[in-house]
Amino acid sequence: MRDNAQLAMAVLDFDAAFAVKIAEECVAHQYADGHAVLTWYPYLEPNIYSDPSAWLILCVCETVKETGDFDWLRKEIPYLDGGSDTVYKHVVRAAEWFMRADNLGAHGLPRIHHAD
């Protein structure tokens, strides 16, 4: 996710349409509970990573900031595990995932999880 999100943000200045396409691909690699996958490769994902959801939030925010297209936040995009929601709701779910009680460490901060 990180690499694709960074790619989307990097090309925003000279190819916004391509950047939006990449950002939508990032959004589509999120589960309904708010966490996102590390990579697009087909594999069983036994480990949870924190940074993909963080990069998803940053990518969507930068895309809207650079394009000025707030209507894009209303576009419906599916979750990996079924159902769909707006781009905006995907971002909300990613943020909520970080703050779930079972995702917080002893000091009340979100855990970094596997390999972060």
MOPAC internal coordinates of N, CA, C and O (Angstrom, degrees):
PM7 1SCF
backbone

  N    0.0000 0     0.00 0     0.00 0    0    0    0
  C    1.4398 1     0.00 0     0.00 0    1    0    0
  C    1.5189 1   110.83 1     0.00 0    2    1    0
  O    1.2310 1   120.85 1   133.84 1    3    2    1
  N    1.3451 1   115.99 1   -46.16 1    3    2    1
  C    1.4601 1   119.28 1  -176.01 1    5    3    2
  C    1.5287 1   111.71 1   -54.33 1    6    5    3
  O    1.2310 1   120.59 1   132.34 1    7    6    5
  N    1.3191 1   116.48 1   -47.66 1    7    6    5
  C    1.4635 1   119.75 1  -177.01 1    9    7    6
  C    1.5294 1   111.27 1   -63.37 1   10    9    7
  O    1.2310 1   120.38 1   136.22 1   11   10    9
  N    1.3213 1   116.88 1   -43.78 1   11   10    9
  C    1.4621 1   119.76 1  -179.43 1   13   11   10
  C    1.5196 1   111.16 1   -68.38 1   14   13   11
  O    1.2310 1   119.95 1   139.46 1   15   14   13
  N    1.3242 1   117.71 1   -40.54 1   15   14   13
  C    1.4655 1   120.78 1   178.24 1   17   15   14
  C    1.5237 1   110.49 1   -63.54 1   18   17   15
  O    1.2310 1   120.51 1   138.50 1   19   18   17
  N    1.3285 1   116.64 1   -41.50 1   19   18   17
  C    1.4586 1   119.99 1   177.97 1   21   19   18
  C    1.5254 1   110.72 1   -65.93 1   22   21   19
  O    1.2310 1   120.04 1   142.29 1   23   22   21
  N    1.3148 1   117.53 1   -37.71 1   23   22   21
  C    1.4624 1   120.86 1   176.38 1   25   23   22
  C    1.5206 1   110.34 1   -61.41 1   26   25   23
  O    1.2310 1   120.27 1   133.98 1   27   26   25
  N    1.3218 1   117.08 1   -46.02 1   27   26   25
  C    1.4703 1   120.77 1   179.27 1   29   27   26
  C    1.5200 1   110.44 1   -58.16 1   30   29   27
  O    1.2310 1   120.49 1   134.59 1   31   30   29
  N    1.3118 1   116.66 1   -45.41 1   31   30   29
  C    1.4645 1   119.76 1  -179.22 1   33   31   30
  C    1.5255 1   111.74 1   -68.29 1   34   33   31
  O    1.2310 1   120.10 1   146.34 1   35   34   33
  N    1.3230 1   117.41 1   -33.66 1   35   34   33
  C    1.4670 1   120.97 1  -178.24 1   37   35   34
  C    1.5174 1   112.74 1   -69.13 1   38   37   35
  O    1.2310 1   119.96 1   146.22 1   39   38   37
  N    1.3275 1   117.67 1   -33.78 1   39   38   37
  C    1.4727 1   119.70 1  -176.19 1   41   39   38
  C    1.5293 1   113.50 1   -94.12 1   42   41   39
  O    1.2310 1   120.07 1   179.94 1   43   42   41
  N    1.3213 1   117.48 1    -0.06 1   43   42   41
  C    1.4646 1   120.57 1  -178.87 1   45   43   42
  C    1.5232 1   112.95 1   -55.26 1   46   45   43
  O    1.2310 1   120.19 1   141.68 1   47   46   45
  N    1.3109 1   117.24 1   -38.32 1   47   46   45
  C    1.4647 1   120.78 1  -175.71 1   49   47   46
  C    1.5229 1   114.11 1   -67.82 1   50   49   47
  O    1.2310 1   119.93 1   151.68 1   51   50   49
  N    1.3288 1   117.74 1   -28.32 1   51   50   49
  C    1.4626 1   118.51 1  -175.81 1   53   51   50
  C    1.5208 1   115.07 1  -121.87 1   54   53   51
  O    1.2310 1   119.34 1   170.94 1   55   54   53
  N    1.3166 1   118.87 1    -9.06 1   55   54   53
  C    1.4651 1   121.05 1   175.92 1   57   55   54
  C    1.5277 1   109.32 1  -153.17 1   58   57   55
  O    1.2310 1   121.15 1  -104.95 1   59   58   57
  N    1.3145 1   115.41 1    75.05 1   59   58   57
  C    1.4706 1   121.03 1  -175.23 1   61   59   58
  C    1.5221 1   112.03 1   -61.03 1   62   61   59
  O    1.2310 1   119.90 1   142.62 1   63   62   61
  N    1.3274 1   117.80 1   -37.38 1   63   62   61
  C    1.4645 1   120.25 1  -178.98 1   65   63   62
  C    1.5320 1   110.55 1   -63.28 1   66   65   63
  O    1.2310 1   120.45 1   137.85 1   67   66   65
  N    1.3199 1   116.75 1   -42.15 1   67   66   65
  C    1.4594 1   120.91 1   177.78 1   69   67   66
  C    1.5287 1   110.21 1   -65.84 1   70   69   67
  O    1.2310 1   120.35 1   138.80 1   71   70   69
  N    1.3247 1   116.93 1   -41.20 1   71   70   69
  C    1.4600 1   121.82 1   178.80 1   73   71   70
  C    1.5238 1   111.16 1   -60.82 1   74   73   71
  O    1.2310 1   120.15 1   137.60 1   75   74   73
  N    1.3273 1   117.32 1   -42.40 1   75   74   73
  C    1.4634 1   121.20 1   179.07 1   77   75   74
  C    1.5249 1   109.92 1   -63.54 1   78   77   75
  O    1.2310 1   120.38 1   139.45 1   79   78   77
  N    1.3256 1   116.88 1   -40.55 1   79   78   77
  C    1.4702 1   120.60 1   178.34 1   81   79   78
  C    1.5286 1   110.68 1   -60.59 1   82   81   79
  O    1.2310 1   120.32 1   136.11 1   83   82   81
  N    1.3228 1   116.99 1   -43.89 1   83   82   81
  C    1.4596 1   120.89 1   179.34 1   85   83   82
  C    1.5330 1   110.11 1   -67.18 1   86   85   83
  O    1.2310 1   120.38 1   138.12 1   87   86   85
  N    1.3142 1   116.88 1   -41.88 1   87   86   85
  C    1.4657 1   120.79 1   179.02 1   89   87   86
  C    1.5293 1   110.71 1   -60.96 1   90   89   87
  O    1.2310 1   120.33 1   139.28 1   91   90   89
  N    1.3199 1   116.98 1   -40.72 1   91   90   89
  C    1.4665 1   120.65 1   178.23 1   93   91   90
  C    1.5196 1   111.34 1   -64.79 1   94   93   91
  O    1.2310 1   120.54 1   144.66 1   95   94   93
  N    1.3201 1   116.57 1   -35.34 1   95   94   93
  C    1.4648 1   120.07 1   176.03 1   97   95   94
  C    1.5277 1   110.26 1   -64.74 1   98   97   95
  O    1.2310 1   120.43 1   140.86 1   99   98   97
  N    1.3277 1   116.79 1   -39.14 1   99   98   97
  C    1.4648 1   120.51 1   176.31 1  101   99   98
  C    1.5214 1   110.46 1   -62.56 1  102  101   99
  O    1.2310 1   120.43 1   133.26 1  103  102  101
  N    1.3189 1   116.77 1   -46.74 1  103  102  101
  C    1.4599 1   121.37 1  -179.30 1  105  103  102
  C    1.5283 1   110.30 1   -59.96 1  106  105  103
  O    1.2310 1   120.15 1   141.84 1  107  106  105
  N    1.3128 1   117.32 1   -38.16 1  107  106  105
  C    1.4596 1   121.98 1  -178.23 1  109  107  106
  C    1.5326 1   112.89 1   -71.21 1  110  109  107
  O    1.2310 1   120.13 1   169.91 1  111  110  109
  N    1.3319 1   117.36 1   -10.09 1  111  110  109
  C    1.4701 1   121.40 1   178.81 1  113  111  110
  C    1.5240 1   111.31 1  -101.44 1  114  113  111
  O    1.2310 1   121.42 1  -142.77 1  115  114  113
  N    1.3164 1   114.89 1    37.23 1  115  114  113
  C    1.4558 1   121.81 1   178.26 1  117  115  114
  C    1.5279 1   108.94 1  -120.02 1  118  117  115
  O    1.2310 1   120.90 1   -34.40 1  119  118  117
  N    1.3245 1   115.89 1   145.60 1  119  118  117
  C    1.4572 1   121.48 1   174.62 1  121  119  118
  C    1.5273 1   109.46 1   -87.70 1  122  121  119
  O    1.2310 1   120.82 1   -20.87 1  123  122  121
  N    1.3077 1   116.05 1   159.13 1  123  122  121
  C    1.4678 1   121.22 1  -177.66 1  125  123  122
  C    1.5237 1   112.57 1   -62.30 1  126  125  123
  O    1.2310 1   119.76 1   156.23 1  127  126  125
  N    1.3281 1   118.06 1   -23.77 1  127  126  125
  C    1.4750 1   118.87 1   178.63 1  129  127  126
  C    1.5253 1   112.35 1   -77.27 1  130  129  127
  O    1.2310 1   120.12 1   171.23 1  131  130  129
  N    1.3264 1   117.38 1    -8.77 1  131  130  129
  C    1.4626 1   121.56 1   175.60 1  133  131  130
  C    1.5073 1   115.49 1   111.58 1  134  133  131
  O    1.2310 1   119.40 1   161.10 1  135  134  133
  N    1.3358 1   118.75 1   -18.90 1  135  134  133
  C    1.4680 1   118.17 1   178.70 1  137  135  134
  C    1.5244 1   109.10 1   -83.05 1  138  137  135
  O    1.2310 1   121.26 1   -24.46 1  139  138  137
  N    1.3156 1   115.20 1   155.54 1  139  138  137
  C    1.4577 1   121.12 1  -177.25 1  141  139  138
  C    1.5254 1   109.53 1  -123.24 1  142  141  139
  O    1.2310 1   120.86 1   -18.25 1  143  142  141
  N    1.3146 1   115.95 1   161.75 1  143  142  141
  C    1.4627 1   120.44 1  -178.26 1  145  143  142
  C    1.5219 1   110.98 1   -80.60 1  146  145  143
  O    1.2310 1   121.55 1   -22.46 1  147  146  145
  N    1.3117 1   114.64 1   157.54 1  147  146  145
  C    1.4547 1   120.65 1   178.86 1  149  147  146
  C    1.5275 1   111.17 1   -77.25 1  150  149  147
  O    1.2310 1   120.81 1   140.76 1  151  150  149
  N    1.3247 1   116.06 1   -39.24 1  151  150  149
  C    1.4600 1   120.94 1  -174.90 1  153  151  150
  C    1.5250 1   110.13 1  -143.71 1  154  153  151
  O    1.2310 1   120.70 1   -15.46 1  155  154  153
  N    1.3032 1   116.27 1   164.54 1  155  154  153
  C    1.4672 1   120.80 1  -178.17 1  157  155  154
  C    1.5235 1   111.55 1   -87.70 1  158  157  155
  O    1.2310 1   119.66 1   168.85 1  159  158  157
  N    1.3200 1   118.25 1   -11.15 1  159  158  157
  C    1.4608 1   120.99 1  -177.25 1  161  159  158
  C    1.5265 1   110.48 1   -57.89 1  162  161  159
  O    1.2310 1   120.67 1   -38.93 1  163  162  161
  N    1.3222 1   116.31 1   141.07 1  163  162  161
  C    1.4744 1   117.86 1   177.69 1  165  163  162
  C    1.5307 1   110.54 1   -72.56 1  166  165  163
  O    1.2310 1   120.93 1   -64.09 1  167  166  165
  N    1.3000 1   115.83 1   115.91 1  167  166  165
  C    1.4455 1   121.36 1   177.03 1  169  167  166
  C    1.5123 1   108.29 1  -160.80 1  170  169  167
  O    1.2310 1   121.29 1   -18.58 1  171  170  169
  N    1.3129 1   115.14 1   161.42 1  171  170  169
  C    1.4536 1   119.12 1   173.82 1  173  171  170
  C    1.5178 1   107.13 1   -76.75 1  174  173  171
  O    1.2310 1   120.59 1   -48.72 1  175  174  173
  N    1.3027 1   116.47 1   131.28 1  175  174  173
  C    1.4600 1   119.56 1  -175.44 1  177  175  174
  C    1.5267 1   110.72 1  -101.36 1  178  177  175
  O    1.2310 1   120.31 1   -93.62 1  179  178  177
  N    1.3239 1   117.02 1    86.38 1  179  178  177
  C    1.4595 1   118.69 1  -179.44 1  181  179  178
  C    1.5245 1   112.75 1   -78.27 1  182  181  179
  O    1.2310 1   120.15 1   161.39 1  183  182  181
  N    1.3106 1   117.31 1   -18.61 1  183  182  181
  C    1.4550 1   121.01 1  -175.41 1  185  183  182
  C    1.5275 1   111.56 1  -108.67 1  186  185  183
  O    1.2310 1   120.87 1   -36.00 1  187  186  185
  N    1.3114 1   115.93 1   144.00 1  187  186  185
  C    1.4517 1   122.63 1   176.14 1  189  187  186
  C    1.5231 1   107.77 1   -99.98 1  190  189  187
  O    1.2310 1   120.27 1   -43.55 1  191  190  189
  N    1.2993 1   117.08 1   136.45 1  191  190  189
  C    1.4533 1   123.44 1   177.65 1  193  191  190
  C    1.5273 1   108.46 1  -118.66 1  194  193  191
  O    1.2310 1   119.97 1   -35.52 1  195  194  193
  N    1.3101 1   117.66 1   144.48 1  195  194  193
  C    1.4579 1   121.34 1   179.14 1  197  195  194
  C    1.5156 1   112.80 1   -86.03 1  198  197  195
  O    1.2310 1   120.31 1   140.69 1  199  198  197
  N    1.3188 1   117.02 1   -39.31 1  199  198  197
  C    1.4635 1   118.65 1  -170.44 1  201  199  198
  C    1.5244 1   115.63 1   -64.29 1  202  201  199
  O    1.2310 1   117.49 1   150.44 1  203  202  201
  N    1.3384 1   122.39 1   -29.56 1  203  202  201
  C    1.4575 1   118.49 1   178.51 1  205  203  202
  C    1.5332 1   113.03 1   -59.59 1  206  205  203
  O    1.2310 1   120.03 1   139.37 1  207  206  205
  N    1.3145 1   117.54 1   -40.63 1  207  206  205
  C    1.4669 1   119.78 1   178.76 1  209  207  206
  C    1.5211 1   111.35 1   -67.62 1  210  209  207
  O    1.2310 1   120.48 1   143.55 1  211  210  209
  N    1.3343 1   116.69 1   -36.45 1  211  210  209
  C    1.4670 1   120.32 1   177.33 1  213  211  210
  C    1.5298 1   110.31 1   -64.62 1  214  213  211
  O    1.2310 1   120.63 1   136.30 1  215  214  213
  N    1.3335 1   116.41 1   -43.70 1  215  214  213
  C    1.4604 1   119.57 1   179.69 1  217  215  214
  C    1.5188 1   111.84 1   -67.64 1  218  217  215
  O    1.2310 1   120.11 1   147.20 1  219  218  217
  N    1.3236 1   117.40 1   -32.80 1  219  218  217
  C    1.4618 1   120.55 1   176.13 1  221  219  218
  C    1.5331 1   110.13 1   -60.73 1  222  221  219
  O    1.2310 1   120.43 1   134.14 1  223  222  221
  N    1.3199 1   116.78 1   -45.86 1  223  222  221
  C    1.4648 1   121.22 1   178.87 1  225  223  222
  C    1.5276 1   110.68 1   -60.62 1  226  225  223
  O    1.2310 1   120.75 1   131.07 1  227  226  225
  N    1.3246 1   116.16 1   -48.93 1  227  226  225
  C    1.4708 1   120.22 1  -179.63 1  229  227  226
  C    1.5189 1   111.76 1   -61.16 1  230  229  227
  O    1.2310 1   120.52 1   137.47 1  231  230  229
  N    1.3109 1   116.61 1   -42.53 1  231  230  229
  C    1.4616 1   121.72 1  -178.11 1  233  231  230
  C    1.5296 1   111.39 1   -62.62 1  234  233  231
  O    1.2310 1   120.38 1   132.96 1  235  234  233
  N    1.3189 1   116.87 1   -47.04 1  235  234  233
  C    1.4655 1   120.37 1  -179.97 1  237  235  234
  C    1.5265 1   110.44 1   -64.58 1  238  237  235
  O    1.2310 1   120.28 1   135.98 1  239  238  237
  N    1.3158 1   117.06 1   -44.02 1  239  238  237
  C    1.4717 1   120.05 1   179.70 1  241  239  238
  C    1.5208 1   111.63 1   -61.17 1  242  241  239
  O    1.2310 1   120.22 1   134.84 1  243  242  241
  N    1.3246 1   117.18 1   -45.16 1  243  242  241
  C    1.4651 1   120.39 1   179.55 1  245  243  242
  C    1.5287 1   111.55 1   -66.04 1  246  245  243
  O    1.2310 1   120.56 1   142.58 1  247  246  245
  N    1.3260 1   116.53 1   -37.42 1  247  246  245
  C    1.4689 1   119.82 1   179.64 1  249  247  246
  C    1.5211 1   110.46 1   -62.31 1  250  249  247
  O    1.2310 1   120.32 1   134.59 1  251  250  249
  N    1.3152 1   116.99 1   -45.41 1  251  250  249
  C    1.4729 1   120.02 1   178.79 1  253  251  250
  C    1.5235 1   110.22 1   -67.37 1  254  253  251
  O    1.2310 1   120.32 1   138.00 1  255  254  253
  N    1.3079 1   117.00 1   -42.00 1  255  254  253
  C    1.4654 1   121.02 1   179.72 1  257  255  254
  C    1.5293 1   111.56 1   -58.71 1  258  257  255
  O    1.2310 1   120.51 1   136.05 1  259  258  257
  N    1.3193 1   116.64 1   -43.95 1  259  258  257
  C    1.4650 1   120.58 1  -176.27 1  261  259  258
  C    1.5263 1   113.45 1   -80.49 1  262  261  259
  O    1.2310 1   120.00 1   145.55 1  263  262  261
  N    1.3293 1   117.60 1   -34.45 1  263  262  261
  C    1.4676 1   119.64 1  -178.06 1  265  263  262
  C    1.5213 1   112.23 1   -89.93 1  266  265  263
  O    1.2310 1   120.38 1   154.39 1  267  266  265
  N    1.3257 1   116.88 1   -25.61 1  267  266  265
  C    1.4620 1   120.36 1  -175.66 1  269  267  266
  C    1.5236 1   113.01 1    72.25 1  270  269  267
  O    1.2310 1   120.36 1  -169.17 1  271  270  269
  N    1.3193 1   116.92 1    10.83 1  271  270  269
  C    1.4623 1   122.29 1  -175.70 1  273  271  270
  C    1.5308 1   110.68 1   -93.09 1  274  273  271
  O    1.2310 1   121.12 1   -95.70 1  275  274  273
  N    1.3297 1   115.46 1    84.30 1  275  274  273
  C    1.4584 1   119.94 1   178.95 1  277  275  274
  C    1.5239 1   111.76 1   -70.90 1  278  277  275
  O    1.2310 1   119.92 1   157.25 1  279  278  277
  N    1.3242 1   117.75 1   -22.75 1  279  278  277
  C    1.4714 1   120.58 1   176.82 1  281  279  278
  C    1.5249 1   111.47 1   -64.04 1  282  281  279
  O    1.2310 1   120.40 1   152.21 1  283  282  281
  N    1.3200 1   116.84 1   -27.79 1  283  282  281
  C    1.4645 1   120.97 1   178.97 1  285  283  282
  C    1.5293 1   111.20 1   -58.53 1  286  285  283
  O    1.2310 1   120.65 1   149.65 1  287  286  285
  N    1.3258 1   116.36 1   -30.35 1  287  286  285
  C    1.4684 1   120.32 1   179.41 1  289  287  286
  C    1.5249 1   111.91 1   -63.61 1  290  289  287
  O    1.2310 1   120.16 1   162.42 1  291  290  289
  N    1.3408 1   117.30 1   -17.58 1  291  290  289
  C    1.4678 1   121.49 1   179.76 1  293  291  290
  C    1.5313 1   113.02 1   -91.00 1  294  293  291
  O    1.2310 1   120.15 1   175.18 1  295  294  293
  N    1.3170 1   117.31 1    -4.82 1  295  294  293
  C    1.4654 1   120.65 1  -178.78 1  297  295  294
  C    1.5261 1   110.04 1   -68.22 1  298  297  295
  O    1.2310 1   120.74 1   -44.69 1  299  298  297
  N    1.3256 1   116.19 1   135.31 1  299  298  297
  C    1.4647 1   122.29 1   178.66 1  301  299  298
  C    1.5289 1   109.67 1   -83.85 1  302  301  299
  O    1.2310 1   121.27 1   -49.18 1  303  302  301
  N    1.3273 1   115.17 1   130.82 1  303  302  301
  C    1.4637 1   121.67 1   178.27 1  305  303  302
  C    1.5300 1   107.02 1  -135.77 1  306  305  303
  O    1.2310 1   120.06 1   -43.58 1  307  306  305
  N    1.3348 1   117.49 1   136.42 1  307  306  305
  C    1.4695 1   119.53 1  -177.27 1  309  307  306
  C    1.5271 1   112.91 1   -72.36 1  310  309  307
  O    1.2310 1   121.49 1   -23.09 1  311  310  309
  N    1.3189 1   114.76 1   156.91 1  311  310  309
  C    1.4559 1   122.27 1   170.27 1  313  311  310
  C    1.5259 1   107.50 1   -89.96 1  314  313  311
  O    1.2310 1   120.60 1   -22.40 1  315  314  313
  N    1.3217 1   116.45 1   157.60 1  315  314  313
  C    1.4608 1   120.66 1   179.07 1  317  315  314
  C    1.5252 1   112.82 1   -61.87 1  318  317  315
  O    1.2310 1   120.37 1   147.22 1  319  318  317
  N    1.3123 1   116.90 1   -32.78 1  319  318  317
  C    1.4566 1   120.04 1  -175.81 1  321  319  318
  C    1.5235 1   113.27 1  -102.51 1  322  321  319
  O    1.2310 1   120.26 1  -158.34 1  323  322  321
  N    1.3141 1   117.11 1    21.66 1  323  322  321
  C    1.4574 1   121.15 1   175.33 1  325  323  322
  C    1.5149 1   112.71 1   106.66 1  326  325  323
  O    1.2310 1   121.72 1   -22.96 1  327  326  325
  N    1.3025 1   114.31 1   157.04 1  327  326  325
  C    1.4482 1   120.66 1  -177.14 1  329  327  326
  C    1.5193 1   110.94 1    77.67 1  330  329  327
  O    1.2310 1   120.91 1    -6.41 1  331  330  329
  N    1.2974 1   115.87 1   173.59 1  331  330  329
  C    1.4530 1   120.08 1   177.44 1  333  331  330
  C    1.5141 1   108.90 1  -150.25 1  334  333  331
  O    1.2310 1   121.14 1   -13.09 1  335  334  333
  N    1.3032 1   115.42 1   166.91 1  335  334  333
  C    1.4463 1   121.67 1   179.64 1  337  335  334
  C    1.5191 1   108.53 1  -159.23 1  338  337  335
  O    1.2310 1   121.20 1    -5.24 1  339  338  337
  N    1.3221 1   115.30 1   174.76 1  339  338  337
  C    1.4617 1   119.29 1   178.77 1  341  339  338
  C    1.5233 1   109.43 1   -73.69 1  342  341  339
  O    1.2310 1   121.09 1   -19.92 1  343  342  341
  N    1.3247 1   115.52 1   160.08 1  343  342  341
  C    1.4633 1   120.44 1   175.62 1  345  343  342
  C    1.5315 1   108.74 1   -55.79 1  346  345  343
  O    1.2310 1   120.68 1   137.30 1  347  346  345
  N    1.3226 1   116.30 1   -42.70 1  347  346  345
  C    1.4648 1   120.70 1   179.61 1  349  347  346
  C    1.5346 1   111.05 1   -57.51 1  350  349  347
  O    1.2310 1   120.28 1   133.72 1  351  350  349
  N    1.3135 1   117.07 1   -46.28 1  351  350  349
  C    1.4695 1   120.46 1  -178.41 1  353  351  350
  C    1.5263 1   111.18 1   -67.06 1  354  353  351
  O    1.2310 1   120.06 1   147.53 1  355  354  353
  N    1.3303 1   117.49 1   -32.47 1  355  354  353
  C    1.4645 1   119.76 1   174.22 1  357  355  354
  C    1.5315 1   109.79 1   -59.21 1  358  357  355
  O    1.2310 1   120.42 1   136.38 1  359  358  357
  N    1.3243 1   116.80 1   -43.62 1  359  358  357
  C    1.4668 1   121.04 1   179.60 1  361  359  358
  C    1.5286 1   110.31 1   -65.05 1  362  361  359
  O    1.2310 1   120.46 1   137.18 1  363  362  361
  N    1.3190 1   116.73 1   -42.82 1  363  362  361
  C    1.4648 1   120.75 1   178.50 1  365  363  362
  C    1.5260 1   109.94 1   -60.40 1  366  365  363
  O    1.2310 1   120.55 1   135.50 1  367  366  365
  N    1.3142 1   116.56 1   -44.50 1  367  366  365
  C    1.4748 1   119.27 1  -179.46 1  369  367  366
  C    1.5228 1   111.54 1   -64.84 1  370  369  367
  O    1.2310 1   120.08 1   143.47 1  371  370  369
  N    1.3195 1   117.46 1   -36.53 1  371  370  369
  C    1.4637 1   120.31 1   177.03 1  373  371  370
  C    1.5247 1   110.14 1   -63.26 1  374  373  371
  O    1.2310 1   120.10 1   135.92 1  375  374  373
  N    1.3169 1   117.41 1   -44.08 1  375  374  373
  C    1.4673 1   121.19 1   179.49 1  377  375  374
  C    1.5265 1   110.78 1   -66.26 1  378  377  375
  O    1.2310 1   120.35 1   137.60 1  379  378  377
  N    1.3246 1   116.93 1   -42.40 1  379  378  377
  C    1.4639 1   120.46 1   178.64 1  381  379  378
  C    1.5247 1   111.54 1   -63.15 1  382  381  379
  O    1.2310 1   120.65 1   143.61 1  383  382  381
  N    1.3325 1   116.36 1   -36.39 1  383  382  381
  C    1.4612 1   120.63 1   179.74 1  385  383  382
  C    1.5277 1   110.64 1   -59.38 1  386  385  383
  O    1.2310 1   120.56 1   139.11 1  387  386  385
  N    1.3322 1   116.53 1   -40.89 1  387  386  385
  C    1.4626 1   119.98 1   179.04 1  389  387  386
  C    1.5226 1   112.28 1   -61.58 1  390  389  387
  O    1.2310 1   120.25 1   147.14 1  391  390  389
  N    1.3079 1   117.12 1   -32.86 1  391  390  389
  C    1.4582 1   121.09 1  -172.65 1  393  391  390
  C    1.5302 1   114.39 1   -98.86 1  394  393  391
  O    1.2310 1   119.94 1  -175.98 1  395  394  393
  N    1.3260 1   117.73 1     4.02 1  395  394  393
  C    1.4700 1   119.55 1   176.29 1  397  395  394
  C    1.5216 1   109.72 1   -60.04 1  398  397  395
  O    1.2310 1   120.46 1   -36.90 1  399  398  397
  N    1.3172 1   116.73 1   143.10 1  399  398  397
  C    1.4666 1   121.47 1  -178.30 1  401  399  398
  C    1.5210 1   111.97 1   -56.06 1  402  401  399
  O    1.2310 1   119.93 1   141.70 1  403  402  401
  N    1.3423 1   117.73 1   -38.30 1  403  402  401
  C    1.4673 1   120.05 1  -178.56 1  405  403  402
  C    1.5257 1   112.60 1   -79.19 1  406  405  403
  O    1.2310 1   120.21 1  -179.20 1  407  406  405
  N    1.3172 1   117.19 1     0.80 1  407  406  405
  C    1.4523 1   122.09 1   179.75 1  409  407  406
  C    1.5383 1   111.20 1  -109.99 1  410  409  407
  O    1.2310 1   120.56 1  -178.13 1  411  410  409
  N    1.3303 1   116.54 1     1.87 1  411  410  409
  C    1.4606 1   120.66 1  -178.35 1  413  411  410
  C    1.5196 1   110.82 1  -101.31 1  414  413  411
  O    1.2310 1   121.02 1   -36.14 1  415  414  413
  N    1.3264 1   115.65 1   143.86 1  415  414  413
  C    1.4515 1   120.96 1   177.87 1  417  415  414
  C    1.5173 1   111.84 1   -85.74 1  418  417  415
  O    1.2310 1   120.60 1     8.68 1  419  418  417
  N    1.3031 1   116.46 1  -171.32 1  419  418  417
  C    1.4608 1   122.88 1  -175.76 1  421  419  418
  C    1.5306 1   113.06 1   -61.34 1  422  421  419
  O    1.2310 1   119.88 1   152.16 1  423  422  421
  N    1.3120 1   117.84 1   -27.84 1  423  422  421
  C    1.4595 1   121.52 1  -178.41 1  425  423  422
  C    1.5264 1   112.94 1   -96.82 1  426  425  423
  O    1.2310 1   120.35 1  -170.67 1  427  426  425
  N    1.3423 1   116.94 1     9.33 1  427  426  425
  C    1.4600 1   120.72 1   178.20 1  429  427  426
  C    1.5160 1   114.70 1    81.30 1  430  429  427
  O    1.2310 1   120.27 1  -170.26 1  431  430  429
  N    1.3157 1   117.09 1     9.74 1  431  430  429
  C    1.4667 1   121.46 1   178.58 1  433  431  430
  C    1.5252 1   109.64 1   -99.86 1  434  433  431
  O    1.2310 1   120.02 1   -30.20 1  435  434  433
  N    1.3348 1   117.57 1   149.80 1  435  434  433
  C    1.4645 1   119.32 1   178.05 1  437  435  434
  C    1.5315 1   111.30 1   -60.12 1  438  437  435
  O    1.2310 1   120.96 1   -41.28 1  439  438  437
  N    1.3132 1   115.77 1   138.72 1  439  438  437
  C    1.4534 1   120.90 1   178.05 1  441  439  438
  C    1.5332 1   109.54 1   -70.51 1  442  441  439
  O    1.2310 1   121.51 1   -26.38 1  443  442  441
  N    1.3198 1   114.72 1   153.62 1  443  442  441
  C    1.4525 1   117.75 1   178.33 1  445  443  442
  C    1.5255 1   112.33 1   -89.29 1  446  445  443
  O    1.2310 1   119.72 1   161.20 1  447  446  445
  N    1.2980 1   118.13 1   -18.80 1  447  446  445
  C    1.4674 1   124.07 1   176.64 1  449  447  446
  C    1.5155 1   112.59 1    64.50 1  450  449  447
  O    1.2310 1   120.87 1    18.18 1  451  450  449
  N    1.3115 1   115.95 1  -161.82 1  451  450  449
  C    1.4523 1   123.53 1  -171.97 1  453  451  450
  C    1.5365 1   112.15 1   -66.21 1  454  453  451
  O    1.2310 1   120.60 1   -53.69 1  455  454  453
  N    1.3097 1   116.45 1   126.31 1  455  454  453
  C    1.4708 1   125.05 1   169.07 1  457  455  454
  C    1.5086 1   115.47 1    62.80 1  458  457  455
  O    1.2310 1   119.59 1  -168.58 1  459  458  457
  N    1.3251 1   118.39 1    11.42 1  459  458  457
  C    1.4753 1   119.54 1   178.08 1  461  459  458
  C    1.5100 1   110.57 1   -83.30 1  462  461  459
  O    1.2310 1   120.10 1   180.00 1  463  462  461

